Amino acid sequence: MTVSLEMVLPGMFGYWVDQKLGTVALFMLIGFVLGITAAIWHLIQMTSSEKNKQPSSAGGRWSAKNGGSDRELNEEGKPKP
């Protein structure tokens, strides 16, 4: 929801400014470009923070959805044979 608002609200604000100043889509385009840039940056931040998470405390296992396996890890953090 936040990412979608980051994309749309700057463009809508730019549209409002265009209506007030009588310009033709100038500030709307600038708003959408800035909004999309902010949304992509936010998505990158969200995904990089997901990659930096440690294994869950449930038995010292990596979740398969986090790119690991469901095998238990030894003291060095490597999968046990």
C-alpha positions in Angstrom: 0.0 0.0 0.0 2.8 2.4 0.9 4.7 1.8 -2.3 1.6 2.4 -4.4 0.9 5.7 -2.6 4.5 6.7 -3.2 3.9 6.3 -6.9 0.5 7.9 -7.2 0.4 10.8 -4.8 3.3 12.9 -6.2 1.7 12.6 -9.7 -1.7 13.6 -8.3 -0.1 16.6 -6.5 1.6 17.5 -9.8 -1.7 17.4 -11.6 -3.2 19.7 -9.0 -0.3 22.1 -9.5 -0.7 21.9 -13.3 -4.4 22.9 -12.8 -3.5 25.9 -10.6 -0.7 27.1 -12.9 -2.4 26.3 -16.2 0.5 24.1 -17.3 0.0 21.1 -19.5 1.0 17.9 -17.6 4.5 19.2 -16.7 4.3 18.9 -12.9 2.2 15.7 -13.2 5.0 14.0 -15.2 7.6 15.3 -12.8 5.5 14.0 -9.9 5.1 10.6 -11.4 8.8 10.3 -12.2 9.7 11.3 -8.7 7.1 9.0 -7.2 8.2 6.0 -9.2 11.8 6.6 -8.3 10.9 6.8 -4.6 8.8 3.6 -4.9 11.6 1.7 -6.6 14.1 2.9 -4.0 11.7 1.8 -1.2 11.2 -1.6 -2.8 15.0 -2.1 -3.0 15.3 -1.1 0.7 12.5 -3.5 1.7 14.0 -6.5 -0.3 17.6 -5.9 0.9 16.4 -5.8 4.5 14.7 -9.2 3.9 17.9 -10.7 2.7 19.8 -9.5 5.8 17.5 -11.3 8.2 19.0 -14.1 10.3 17.6 -17.6 10.3 14.5 -18.1 12.4 14.9 -19.3 15.9 12.7 -22.3 15.2 15.3 -25.0 15.6 18.1 -23.0 13.9 16.7 -23.7 10.5 16.5 -21.6 7.4 13.1 -21.3 5.8 12.9 -22.6 2.3 11.2 -19.4 1.2 14.3 -17.4 2.3 16.5 -19.3 -0.2 17.8 -21.8 2.4 16.9 -25.4 3.0 15.0 -26.9 5.8 18.1 -28.8 7.0 19.4 -28.0 10.5 22.6 -25.9 10.7 25.8 -26.7 12.7 27.7 -24.3 14.9 29.3 -22.7 11.9 26.0 -21.9 10.3 26.4 -24.6 7.6 23.8 -27.3 6.9 24.4 -30.6 8.7 24.9 -33.6 6.5 
